[in-house]
Amino acid sequence: MPEQLLVERVCKSFDGLRALDNVSLTLSQGEILGLIGPNGSGKTTLINVISGLIPITSGKIWACGDEITNHTAYRIARNGIARTFQTIRLFRELTVQENVEVAALGVGVSRSAARQRAARALAEMNLESYAEMRAGTLPYGLERRLEVARALAMAPIFILLDEPGAGLNEEESDDLLDILERIRERHNVGMLVVEHDMRLIMRLCDRLHVLDSGRTIASGTPVEIRENARVIEAYLGRSKRVTDSAAG
């Protein structure tokens, strides 16, 4: 039986503004779930509350049978949940290798184990040849990969990816698709992916969950979401359809 991440009727308010309004979703180990919607729809807020960066107002969150509602980010990471950020957050003066080691150390492994995890994660992300470079000198596309390598070094059960394809060109996006599919296959992790690149998301994800103004408006397979009239109206406008090549 695969482990599950459960979000149950989660609400989050900021000074009276309801950023999330009774959002529920399920992510299974080994599944890739896309989280899409217009700007300001609550996607990053949802990742932030799941990962413990901010507290929720109401609702419950469970991971692997344990309730993690409003736990600290540190405890949630040790519960098997890793994340990346929409705005890249690297230790720019440390080497690429050291950046990944720090992530592994953060979940309590020894220094030697952290080095081993870092080496494996860099190899999986095709970054081993950059290991001794300062992270701040990497090209943008490789910085994005390094963010994923750090998450992978935490040996997670679930990874929350906040716009991993942001700013990538088509070739880099294709490479990212291959890498994420390989990670799923090798590690059986569940991934919650926030992304505006519809070309990437429609090919990568098993299911999609759509938010608009903090509320769920649809969930289903990519084919079902592509044809959903409510999604078309809210996300792309009345006259457009979600297609494999559309940009959100």
C-alpha positions in Angstrom: 0.0 0.0 0.0 1.6 3.3 -1.0 2.1 6.1 1.5 -0.2 9.1 1.1 -0.1 12.8 1.7 -3.6 14.0 2.6 -4.8 17.7 2.6 -8.2 17.9 4.3 -10.4 21.1 4.0 -7.4 23.4 4.4 -8.1 27.1 4.8 -5.5 29.9 5.0 -6.4 33.6 5.6 -4.1 36.6 5.6 -5.6 39.7 7.3 -9.1 38.5 6.4 -8.2 37.5 2.8 -9.0 33.8 2.2 -6.0 32.5 0.2 -7.0 28.9 0.5 -10.7 28.0 0.9 -11.5 24.3 1.9 -8.9 22.8 -0.3 -8.6 19.0 -0.2 -6.3 16.7 -2.2 -4.5 13.4 -2.0 -1.1 12.5 -3.3 0.1 8.9 -3.4 3.7 7.7 -3.2 4.9 7.2 -6.8 2.3 9.6 -8.3 2.9 13.0 -9.9 0.1 15.4 -9.3 0.1 18.8 -11.0 -1.2 21.9 -9.2 -2.2 24.5 -11.7 -4.3 27.7 -11.8 -4.0 31.4 -12.5 -1.5 33.7 -10.7 -2.7 34.3 -7.2 -4.9 31.2 -7.0 -3.2 29.8 -3.9 -0.7 27.3 -5.4 2.4 28.4 -3.6 0.4 29.1 -0.4 -0.7 25.5 -0.5 2.9 24.2 -0.8 3.9 26.6 2.0 1.4 25.3 4.4 2.1 21.6 3.6 5.8 22.2 4.1 5.4 24.1 7.4 6.6 27.4 6.1 3.4 29.1 7.3 0.6 27.8 9.5 -2.9 27.0 8.3 -6.0 28.7 9.6 -8.1 25.5 9.7 -8.1 22.0 8.3 -5.7 19.1 8.6 -2.7 17.7 6.8 -1.5 14.1 7.1 1.7 12.4 5.8 2.2 8.6 5.9 -0.5 8.2 8.5 0.8 10.9 10.9 -0.9 14.3 11.3 1.6 17.1 10.5 -0.8 20.1 10.7 1.2 23.2 11.7 4.3 21.2 12.5 7.6 23.1 12.0 9.3 22.9 8.6 12.1 21.0 10.3 9.8 18.2 11.6 7.9 18.0 8.3 11.2 17.5 6.4 12.0 14.7 8.7 8.6 13.3 8.1 9.6 12.6 4.5 8.5 15.9 2.7 11.0 17.9 0.7 10.4 21.0 -1.4 11.9 23.4 -3.8 11.1 27.1 -4.1 9.7 29.3 -6.9 12.5 31.8 -6.2 15.8 29.8 -6.1 17.3 29.7 -2.6 20.9 28.4 -2.9 23.8 29.1 -0.6 25.6 30.9 -3.4 29.0 31.0 -1.8 29.1 27.3 -1.1 30.0 24.7 -3.7 27.3 22.7 -5.5 28.3 19.7 -3.5 28.1 21.5 -0.2 24.7 22.9 -1.0 23.4 19.3 -1.4 25.2 18.1 1.7 23.6 20.8 3.8 20.1 19.6 2.8 21.0 16.0 3.8 22.4 17.1 7.1 19.2 19.0 7.8 17.3 15.7 8.1 19.7 14.3 10.6 22.2 12.1 8.7 25.9 12.0 9.4 28.4 14.0 7.5 29.7 10.9 5.7 26.1 9.8 4.8 25.4 13.4 3.6 28.4 13.3 1.3 27.2 10.0 -0.2 23.7 11.2 -0.6 24.9 14.4 -2.2 27.1 12.5 -4.7 24.1 10.3 -5.7 21.8 13.3 -6.1 24.2 15.2 -8.2 24.7 12.2 -10.4 20.9 11.8 -10.9 20.6 15.5 -11.8 23.6 15.3 -14.2 25.5 17.8 -12.0 28.5 15.8 -10.9 30.9 17.7 -13.1 29.9 20.9 -11.4 30.3 19.6 -7.8 33.3 21.8 -6.9 31.9 25.0 -8.5 30.4 27.8 -6.4 26.6 27.5 -6.7 26.4 31.2 -7.5 28.3 30.7 -10.7 25.9 28.1 -12.2 23.8 29.0 -15.2 20.1 29.5 -14.4 18.9 26.1 -15.7 21.5 24.3 -13.6 20.5 26.2 -10.5 17.0 24.8 -11.0 18.4 21.3 -11.2 20.5 21.9 -8.0 17.3 22.8 -6.2 15.9 19.4 -7.1 19.1 17.7 -6.1 18.9 19.2 -2.7 15.4 17.9 -2.2 16.4 14.5 -3.5 19.3 14.3 -1.0 16.8 14.4 1.9 15.5 11.0 0.8 11.9 12.1 0.7 8.7 10.2 0.3 7.1 13.3 -1.2 8.7 16.3 -3.1 6.8 19.6 -3.5 8.1 21.3 -6.6 7.3 25.0 -6.9 7.6 25.9 -10.6 10.7 23.8 -11.4 10.4 24.7 -15.1 10.2 28.5 -14.5 12.5 30.3 -16.9 13.7 27.2 -18.8 13.8 27.0 -22.5 12.1 24.2 -24.4 15.2 21.9 -24.4 15.8 22.5 -20.7 12.1 21.8 -20.0 12.4 18.5 -21.9 15.5 17.5 -19.9 13.6 18.3 -16.7 10.7 16.1 -17.7 13.1 13.2 -18.3 14.8 13.8 -15.0 11.6 13.9 -12.9 10.2 10.8 -14.6 13.5 9.0 -13.8 13.4 10.1 -10.2 9.8 8.8 -9.8 10.8 5.5 -11.4 13.9 5.0 -9.3 12.8 6.3 -5.9 9.0 5.9 -6.0 8.5 9.4 -4.6 5.2 11.3 -4.9 5.5 14.7 -6.5 3.3 17.7 -6.2 4.3 20.0 -9.0 3.2 23.7 -9.3 3.9 24.8 -12.9 2.7 27.2 -15.6 4.4 25.4 -18.4 1.4 23.4 -19.8 3.6 21.6 -22.3 5.6 20.2 -19.4 2.7 19.6 -17.0 0.4 17.8 -19.4 3.1 15.3 -20.3 4.5 14.8 -16.8 1.5 14.4 -14.5 -0.8 11.5 -13.8 -3.5 13.9 -12.4 -4.1 17.6 -12.2 -5.6 19.7 -9.4 -6.8 23.2 -10.4 -7.2 26.2 -8.1 -8.8 29.5 -8.7 -9.1 32.2 -6.0 -8.1 29.7 -3.4 -10.7 27.1 -4.2 -10.6 23.8 -6.1 -12.4 24.1 -9.4 -11.5 20.8 -10.9 -9.4 17.7 -10.6 -8.7 14.8 -12.9 -6.5 13.4 -15.6 -4.7 15.7 -18.0 -7.2 14.8 -20.7 -10.2 15.6 -18.4 -8.7 18.9 -17.4 -7.8 19.9 -20.9 -11.5 19.7 -21.9 -13.0 21.1 -18.6 -15.0 24.2 -19.5 -14.6 25.8 -16.0 -10.8 25.4 -16.2 -10.7 26.9 -19.7 -12.6 29.9 -18.6 -10.7 30.5 -15.3 -7.2 29.7 -16.5 -7.0 30.6 -20.2 -10.1 32.6 -21.0 -13.3 31.7 -22.7 -11.9 31.4 -26.2 -8.9 29.2 -25.4 -8.3 25.6 -24.6 -5.6 24.0 -22.5 -3.3 22.2 -25.1 0.0 20.4 -24.8 1.8 23.5 -26.1 -0.1 26.2 -24.2 1.6 28.5 -21.9 -0.2 29.4 -18.6 
